[in-house]
Amino acid sequence: MDGTFKQNDLRHIVETDKARIWHHLTQHKQFETADPRIIVEGRGMRVWDQNGKEYLDAVSGAVWTVNVGYGRESIAKAIHDQLMKLCYFAQSAGSIPGSLFAEKLIEKMPGLSRVYVTNSGSEANEKAFKMIRQIAHKKYGGKKYKILYRDRDYHGSTLAAMSAGGQDERNMQYGPFAPGFVRVPHCMEYRADELGLGHLSGREFGIAAANLIEEVILREGPETVGGLCLEPVTAGGGVITPPEGYWERVQEICRKYDILLHIDEVVCGIGRTGKWFGYQHYGVQPDFVTMAKGVASGYAAIACCVTTEEVFEMFKEDPSDKLDYFRDISTFGGCTAGPAAALENMRIIEEEGLLDNCTAMGERLLANLGALMERHEVIGDVRGKGLFCGAELVADRDTKEPVSEAEVARVVAECAAQGVIIGAANRSIPGRNNVLCFSPALIATAEDIDEITGAVDVALGKVFG
Ligand SMILES: Cc1ncc(COP(=O)(O)O)c(C=O)c1O
């Protein structure tokens, strides 16, 4: 740490935090006897807490966000310069960084063409849901209004996003939810038994898992289903990589029933999996792509809902109809710091070859986790794409009975004690919060990766013997 804050000042910050801050995702009783963690500073892959303890951050700001690492002066400068020129004007007007960022983004997304800027992933998803609903009204007499979402996927914290939430434990006590959202089964090969597909594997499993979506469409009536919203790789729901053949079949099904495909790239977007977008690994062509976390690596709050020109065209057909456009606004979608930061963030990823580094380091991370699986019986499965990996912990490899959430939390705490911050599924899926998560910044080196898995090795030894 640079010592700007003296220890006494930080004690004041901790006490004020305990008195005044309502932390996200946190049960606060613990802070009656312990201090919350306050992150004071970050450089590259590392952060420091209020006690000066250094951590290697293996989860890019806890929730897969700081893709280019901490302390990027060029992003700070891009934001500073833009704010001095123009900080804000509502997105009903344009801006210089808005145009330049949209141009650069669309270069990376063949087949897509329009960028709608918002300020959170939840909100970006809501925009896609609203567009699908409005298309249902404009084209199908309001009938094709249902939006399908998948078991174990997450699309955000607002009530409509939670209505499309496949994580039952996360949703508990927040209902009732919005009507018109319908769940389809997950596609996790490791737990194919839960889907009645335990006899299948590889491509056969992937196609059968996608066919389960078709079954839901037929049950609901294809004329009532307007959209399908999926994560390319399920994130908080357990780092679930799609099985072979799955996406190809999903695309076929969407085309067959005239269903718009919305891919939620809030986590995977902007490099996390080694390509600009997760869906680009699978040869799929979406109608909507939403993104948030890595768009500006957390240097500014910016998210986007990107659509095809075909979707966009549907909202400008008849100017004499006063409802014939997308009547929506996001106030902070007009903040210019977001696109200024996002543009510089993309430049860094390109100039430093971070997609290639992500692929190479992701392979190393997955291989290291595979080696840990040989040493620790408690690891039942490892999965991942690029620098986005998970290790599922089970009490018994044959029955796949999950370990408890408390045991998973102890592994996370043991890693933190060694100075490595890892993540874990928490309060998401009843009885299935048993996956460790790893998503270091795309600048990670081989030494960083080995330090992460080295800490996990020690932690697993301590917790499970
Ligand atoms: C896949 C996915 N979609 C949407 C969201 C919601 O994003 P935000 O928290 O920015 O609203 C998240 C957040 O973790 C996410 O993981």
The ligand as an ORCA input file, in Angstrom:
! r2SCAN-3c Opt
* xyz 0 1
  C     -24.826    -13.892    -15.841
  C     -25.198    -12.644    -15.116
  N     -26.159    -11.860    -15.615
  C     -26.541    -10.717    -15.012
  C     -25.961    -10.317    -13.838
  C     -26.414     -9.052    -13.170
  O     -25.496     -8.045    -13.335
  P     -25.524     -6.747    -12.370
  O     -25.116     -7.213    -11.013
  O     -24.548     -5.816    -13.026
  O     -26.901     -6.219    -12.391
  C     -24.942    -11.103    -13.276
  C     -24.295    -10.681    -12.013
  O     -23.550    -11.410    -11.389
  C     -24.571    -12.308    -13.905
  O     -23.646    -13.115    -13.371
*
